[in-house]
Amino acid sequence: MNLPANKKNISIVCFSGDFDKMIAAFTIATGAAATNREVTMFFTFWGLNALKKKKGRVAMGNSIMARAFNFLMGGLNNLPLSRLNFFGASSKLMTGMMKKHNVASLPELVDAAHALGIRIVACEMAMHILELEQSDLIEEVQDVVGVATFLNDSEESHIIFI
């Protein structure tokens, strides 16, 4: 399938904090970047969980609700599988299966995204609601932007929601 010249770029909206959906998002993003497409990944709400510096369950924010939500989300190493989560064990089992079949792990895909020059941005509104600062996120996050900025920057892109 040939894409029109003005639709070669891809923007991925990552709004889910599920392990399998993050694997899909980063796999599509790195595949697109490897085929010379410009890629932007926009993380909002539960998707921000994958970008937190602190990998464990940490109460972040000032209000009780923000601290509770951020604690429950737990960071990159605690992402649940969207189905058949088995009380949190499924993502570890899936990671083992991926390793056995020589498939890149989620942290490896995040590193690959950075190496391939994928633009990673965080949603300003979601960060405000969850009381997160850019300093709470991994260094690969290039900017915190509002939805209007993201849409303007993605005007010539296919937008995918995961």
C-alpha positions in Angstrom: 0.0 0.0 0.0 1.5 3.4 -1.0 0.6 6.3 1.2 0.0 9.7 -0.4 3.1 11.9 0.0 1.4 14.2 2.6 0.3 11.2 4.8 3.6 9.4 5.3 4.0 10.5 8.8 2.4 8.8 11.8 1.1 10.2 15.1 0.1 7.7 17.8 -2.1 8.7 20.6 -1.2 6.5 23.6 -4.1 6.7 26.0 -4.1 3.2 27.5 -1.8 2.0 30.2 -2.1 -1.6 29.2 1.1 -3.6 28.6 -0.1 -5.1 25.3 -1.3 -1.8 24.0 2.0 -0.1 24.8 3.9 -3.0 23.1 1.6 -2.4 20.0 2.2 1.4 20.1 5.9 1.2 20.4 6.2 -1.6 17.8 4.2 0.4 15.2 6.2 3.5 16.1 9.6 1.9 15.7 8.5 0.0 12.6 7.3 3.3 11.0 10.5 5.1 12.0 12.6 2.3 10.6 10.7 2.8 7.2 11.7 6.5 7.1 8.4 7.9 8.5 8.4 10.7 11.0 6.7 9.5 14.1 5.2 11.4 17.1 3.8 9.6 20.2 1.4 11.6 22.3 0.8 10.1 25.8 -2.3 11.0 27.7 -4.0 9.8 30.8 -3.1 6.2 31.6 -0.6 6.2 28.8 1.5 8.6 30.8 2.2 5.7 33.2 4.7 4.2 30.7 6.7 7.4 30.8 7.2 7.8 34.5 10.9 7.8 35.7 10.1 5.9 38.8 9.2 2.4 37.8 7.4 1.2 40.9 4.3 2.2 42.7 4.9 5.8 43.9 2.4 8.2 45.2 3.0 11.4 43.1 1.2 14.7 43.2 -0.2 16.9 45.9 -3.8 15.9 46.3 -5.0 12.6 47.8 -6.7 11.6 44.5 -3.6 12.3 42.3 -1.4 10.4 44.8 -3.8 7.5 44.8 -4.1 7.3 41.0 -0.4 7.6 40.4 0.3 5.0 43.1 -2.2 2.5 41.5 -0.8 3.0 38.0 2.6 1.9 39.1 4.9 2.8 36.2 6.4 0.9 33.2 7.2 -2.3 35.2 3.6 -2.6 36.5 1.5 -2.2 33.3 -1.4 -4.8 33.3 -2.4 -6.9 30.4 -5.7 -5.6 28.9 -7.2 -9.1 29.2 -6.3 -12.1 31.4 -4.1 -10.1 33.7 -4.0 -12.9 36.4 -3.5 -10.4 39.3 -0.6 -8.7 37.6 1.4 -11.8 36.6 0.5 -11.8 32.9 2.8 -9.0 31.8 5.7 -10.8 33.4 4.6 -14.0 31.7 4.2 -12.2 28.3 7.7 -10.6 28.7 9.1 -14.1 29.3 7.4 -15.4 26.2 8.6 -12.4 24.2 12.2 -13.1 25.3 11.9 -16.7 24.4 10.9 -15.8 20.9 13.5 -13.1 20.6 11.0 -10.2 20.5 12.1 -6.9 22.0 10.8 -6.1 25.5 8.9 -2.9 26.3 12.0 -1.1 27.8 14.0 -2.2 24.7 11.2 -0.7 22.4 11.3 2.5 24.4 15.1 2.7 23.9 14.7 1.9 20.2 12.1 4.7 19.8 14.6 7.1 21.3 17.4 5.9 19.1 15.2 6.1 16.0 14.3 9.8 16.7 10.7 9.2 17.5 9.2 12.4 19.0 7.7 11.5 22.4 5.4 14.2 24.0 3.1 14.2 27.0 -0.4 15.7 27.3 -0.4 18.9 29.2 -4.0 18.5 30.4 -3.6 14.9 31.6 -0.4 15.9 33.4 -2.2 18.8 35.1 -5.0 16.5 36.2 -2.7 13.8 37.5 -0.4 16.5 39.1 2.7 15.3 37.2 5.6 17.5 36.1 7.9 16.9 33.1 10.7 16.1 35.6 8.6 13.1 36.7 8.9 11.6 33.3 11.7 9.8 31.5 14.3 11.9 29.6 13.0 10.7 26.2 9.9 13.0 26.7 10.7 15.9 24.5 7.9 18.2 25.4 4.6 18.7 27.2 1.9 19.9 24.8 -1.8 20.6 24.6 -4.1 18.8 22.3 -4.3 21.8 19.8 -0.5 21.8 19.5 -0.5 18.0 19.0 -3.2 18.3 16.3 -1.4 21.1 14.5 1.8 19.2 14.5 0.0 16.1 13.3 -1.9 17.8 10.5 0.0 15.9 7.8 0.0 12.6 9.6 -2.1 9.5 10.0 -3.3 9.6 13.6 -3.7 6.2 15.3 -5.3 5.7 18.8 -3.9 3.0 21.0 
